[in-house]
Amino acid sequence: MKYKLLTIITAGFILFTSCQSKSQTESKDGIDSTEQTSKTEENPSTPVDVSKIKVADAKTILTRKQVPILCYHQVRNWKPTDGKVGKDYIVEIQNFKDQMKMLADSGYHTILPDQLYAYLNTGAALPSKPIMLTFDDTDLDQFTIVNPTLKKLGYKAVYFIMTVSIGKKGKFVDYMSSDQIKQLSDEGNVIGSHTYDHKNFKKYAGKDWEEQLDKPTKRLEEITGKKMTEFAYPFGLWNAEGIPELKKRGFRMAYQLSTKRDEKDPLFTIRRIIASGYWSPKTLSNSIKNSF
């Protein structure tokens, strides 16, 4: 598992934008990067009524085949100042477009949390080759590069927002504004919570629950006009003691990284894998098949 300190922005606070992941290094493929509209059936935004769904028992949920979920951070070209570890979390622009084209050409359909929730609890049908795309930390490139790329393929995604950075310009990276976050939501993507400033969830105590969960939730709900139901753990780190605090606040599912799901609360330990900046589309394809 690897950890990354991303940047220092205003007021002297430190923002962590990396998570832990196991990844491997491989040179880039020469895959045709021509952007195209997906030839496959689009079914990411089909409305799903989850209001009356009863949560299934943990054993039932754990027996269902896991849906591949990818976690991205920055999508930009590498700089000379980027270190070896940092590049693991930075997918270069053309490589990202090639990865998305690979998914479309391979017949993957993006799904959103409502669909995943219905499937895990009731066995509701999903589109063929379902996959969920998630983007952490509010980076501006997720709006300027990721969103247009996904639109061309008919794909939707989940954006986990760290509220301390909204509208900020950092030393190494800029962040999305409230208006941009709202636009992503209005266009049918899902906005989720990723805490205030990426503090380790396992260390929360006292006022941390208010600072890291309550206040960010309120702000995101004011921005989007929608209830926050999805949460992503900073660094992918979680503990069983904190899960009741998420449930108490109305969160429905929480996303970690590649460790084993909790046998009692699998909905709050949903697995993702980080799409490494070193991976070619072929490596990503193999990782999806091997990890899920």
C-alpha positions in Angstrom: 0.0 0.0 0.0 1.2 3.5 -0.9 0.4 6.9 0.5 0.8 10.3 -1.1 0.9 13.8 0.2 -0.4 16.0 -2.7 -0.2 19.7 -1.9 -0.2 22.6 0.5 -2.9 25.1 -0.2 -4.1 28.3 1.5 -4.1 28.8 5.3 -1.3 26.4 5.8 -3.4 23.3 5.8 -2.2 20.1 4.1 -4.3 18.3 1.6 -3.8 14.6 1.0 -5.1 13.4 -2.3 -3.6 10.0 -2.7 -4.9 6.7 -1.4 -3.2 3.4 -0.9 -2.9 0.9 -3.7 -1.0 -1.9 -5.2 0.1 -1.2 -8.7 2.6 -2.3 -11.3 4.6 -0.5 -13.8 4.3 -1.1 -17.6 5.2 0.9 -20.7 2.4 2.4 -22.7 0.6 0.6 -25.5 0.2 2.1 -28.9 -3.6 1.9 -28.7 -5.5 4.1 -31.1 -6.6 7.1 -29.1 -9.3 8.5 -31.5 -12.2 9.7 -29.4 -15.5 8.2 -30.3 -19.1 7.8 -29.1 -19.7 4.5 -27.4 -21.2 1.9 -29.8 -22.5 0.0 -26.8 -25.9 0.4 -25.2 -25.9 3.4 -22.8 -27.5 2.6 -19.5 -25.7 4.6 -16.7 -28.5 7.0 -15.7 -31.5 4.8 -15.8 -33.6 5.9 -12.8 -33.6 3.4 -10.0 -36.1 3.7 -7.1 -34.1 2.8 -4.0 -36.4 4.3 -1.4 -38.2 1.1 -0.6 -35.2 -1.3 -0.8 -34.6 -3.3 2.3 -30.9 -3.8 3.1 -30.0 -7.4 2.6 -28.0 -9.5 5.1 -24.2 -9.3 4.9 -23.9 -12.9 3.7 -26.2 -12.3 0.7 -24.4 -9.1 -0.3 -21.0 -10.8 -0.1 -22.1 -13.7 -2.4 -22.9 -11.3 -5.2 -20.1 -10.8 -7.8 -18.3 -7.6 -7.2 -18.7 -4.8 -9.7 -15.3 -3.4 -10.9 -14.8 0.1 -9.4 -11.9 2.3 -10.5 -10.5 5.1 -8.5 -8.7 8.1 -10.2 -7.1 11.2 -8.8 -5.3 13.6 -11.1 -5.5 13.4 -14.9 -2.8 15.5 -16.3 0.6 15.1 -18.0 3.6 14.3 -15.7 5.9 17.1 -14.7 9.7 16.9 -14.0 8.8 17.6 -10.3 6.5 14.6 -10.1 8.2 11.8 -8.1 8.0 8.1 -8.7 5.3 7.5 -6.1 3.4 10.6 -7.2 3.1 9.3 -10.8 1.2 6.3 -9.5 -1.7 8.7 -8.9 -1.4 10.9 -12.0 -2.8 9.5 -15.2 -1.5 11.4 -18.2 -4.2 12.9 -20.4 -3.8 10.7 -23.5 -3.4 7.6 -21.4 -6.7 8.4 -19.6 -8.5 8.8 -22.9 -7.0 5.6 -24.2 -8.1 3.8 -21.0 -11.7 5.1 -21.4 -11.7 4.1 -25.1 -10.6 0.6 -24.1 -13.5 0.3 -21.7 -16.0 1.4 -24.3 -14.5 -0.8 -27.0 -14.5 -3.7 -24.5 -18.3 -3.3 -23.9 -18.2 -1.8 -20.4 -21.2 0.2 -19.2 -20.8 2.7 -16.4 -23.2 2.4 -13.5 -24.0 4.7 -10.6 -24.5 4.1 -6.8 -28.3 3.6 -7.0 -27.8 0.8 -9.4 -25.1 -0.8 -7.3 -27.2 -0.4 -4.2 -30.2 -2.1 -5.8 -28.0 -4.9 -7.2 -26.2 -5.7 -4.0 -29.4 -5.7 -1.9 -31.9 -7.2 -4.3 -30.0 -8.8 -7.1 -31.5 -6.2 -9.5 -30.2 -6.5 -13.1 -27.2 -4.5 -14.2 -26.1 -3.7 -17.8 -23.7 -6.0 -19.4 -20.1 -5.6 -18.1 -20.9 -3.0 -15.5 -18.2 -0.7 -14.1 -18.1 2.3 -11.8 -15.7 5.2 -12.3 -14.8 7.3 -9.3 -12.7 10.4 -9.0 -11.3 11.7 -5.6 -10.2 15.0 -4.2 -12.0 17.7 -6.3 -9.1 18.3 -8.8 -10.0 20.7 -11.6 -8.8 18.4 -14.3 -11.7 16.1 -13.4 -14.0 18.8 -14.8 -11.9 20.1 -17.7 -10.5 16.8 -19.0 -12.4 13.9 -17.4 -16.0 15.1 -17.8 -15.7 16.0 -21.5 -14.0 12.6 -22.2 -16.7 10.7 -20.5 -19.5 12.6 -22.1 -18.2 11.6 -25.6 -18.6 7.9 -24.5 -21.9 8.3 -22.8 -20.3 7.5 -19.4 -21.2 8.9 -16.0 -19.1 8.9 -12.8 -18.9 9.5 -9.1 -16.9 12.5 -7.8 -15.8 12.3 -4.2 -15.3 15.9 -3.0 -12.9 17.1 -0.3 -14.6 20.4 0.7 -11.6 22.2 2.0 -10.3 22.6 -1.5 -13.4 23.8 -3.3 -12.5 26.8 -5.5 -8.9 26.9 -4.3 -5.8 27.3 -6.4 -2.9 25.2 -5.1 0.8 25.2 -5.6 0.7 22.1 -7.7 -3.0 21.7 -8.6 -6.2 23.7 -8.9 -9.6 22.6 -7.7 -13.2 22.6 -8.9 -15.5 25.5 -7.9 -19.0 25.0 -6.4 -20.6 25.8 -9.8 -18.5 23.1 -11.5 -19.5 20.6 -8.9 -23.1 21.5 -9.3 -22.8 21.1 -13.1 -21.4 17.6 -12.7 -24.4 16.8 -10.5 -26.9 18.4 -12.8 -25.5 16.4 -15.7 -26.3 13.1 -14.0 -23.1 12.3 -12.3 -23.1 11.6 -8.5 -21.4 13.7 -5.9 -20.1 12.0 -2.8 -18.3 13.1 0.4 -14.6 12.7 0.9 -14.3 14.6 4.2 -13.2 18.1 4.8 -9.4 17.8 4.5 -8.6 14.1 4.0 -7.9 13.3 7.6 -7.4 9.6 8.4 -10.9 8.2 9.2 -9.4 5.7 11.7 -8.3 8.6 13.9 -11.6 10.5 14.2 -12.8 11.4 17.7 -14.9 14.1 19.3 -15.4 17.1 17.0 -13.8 15.3 14.0 -17.2 13.8 13.2 -18.7 17.2 12.8 -15.7 18.7 11.0 -15.1 15.8 8.7 -18.6 14.5 8.1 -21.4 16.9 9.1 -20.1 20.2 7.8 -18.9 18.7 4.4 -22.2 16.9 4.0 -24.2 20.1 4.6 -22.0 22.1 2.1 -22.3 19.5 -0.6 -26.0 19.2 -0.2 -26.3 23.0 -0.4 -24.3 23.0 -3.6 -26.1 20.1 -5.4 -29.5 20.2 -3.8 -29.2 16.5 -3.3 -28.8 14.3 -0.3 -25.3 12.9 0.3 -25.4 9.1 0.4 -21.9 8.0 -0.7 -18.7 8.3 1.2 -15.1 7.5 0.3 -12.5 6.9 3.0 -9.3 9.0 2.8 -6.4 6.8 1.8 -9.0 3.9 1.7 -8.5 3.5 5.5 -11.5 2.5 7.6 -12.4 1.0 10.9 -15.5 -0.9 12.1 -16.0 1.6 15.0 -16.6 4.4 12.6 -19.2 2.7 10.4 -22.1 3.4 12.8 -21.2 7.1 12.6 -21.7 7.0 8.8 -25.0 5.1 9.1 -26.2 7.6 11.7 -25.7 10.4 9.2 -27.6 8.8 6.5 -24.8 7.4 4.3 -25.8 4.4 2.4 -22.5 3.0 1.1 -18.8 3.8 1.8 -15.9 3.0 -0.5 -12.4 1.8 0.6 -9.7 0.5 -1.6 -8.4 -3.0 -2.2 -8.5 -4.6 1.2 -11.0 -7.3 2.2 -14.6 -6.2 2.8 -16.0 -6.3 6.3 -18.1 -9.4 6.9 -20.7 -7.5 8.9 -20.9 -4.3 6.9 -19.9 -5.0 3.2 -21.9 -1.9 2.0 -19.6 0.3 4.0 -16.4 -1.4 2.8 -16.9 -1.5 -1.0 -13.7 -2.2 -2.8 -12.1 0.0 -5.5 -8.7 -0.2 -7.2 -6.6 2.8 -8.1 -5.9 3.2 -11.8 -2.2 3.7 -11.8 -0.5 6.4 -13.9 1.9 3.7 -15.0 -0.8 1.4 -16.4 -1.4 1.1 -20.1 -5.0 0.4 -21.2 -4.1 -3.3 -21.5 -2.7 -3.4 -18.0 -5.8 -1.7 -16.7 -8.0 -4.3 -18.5 -6.0 -7.1 -16.9 -6.2 -5.5 -13.5 -9.9 -5.2 -13.7 -10.3 -8.9 -14.5 -7.9 -10.0 -11.9 -9.1 -7.8 -9.1 -12.9 -8.4 -9.4 
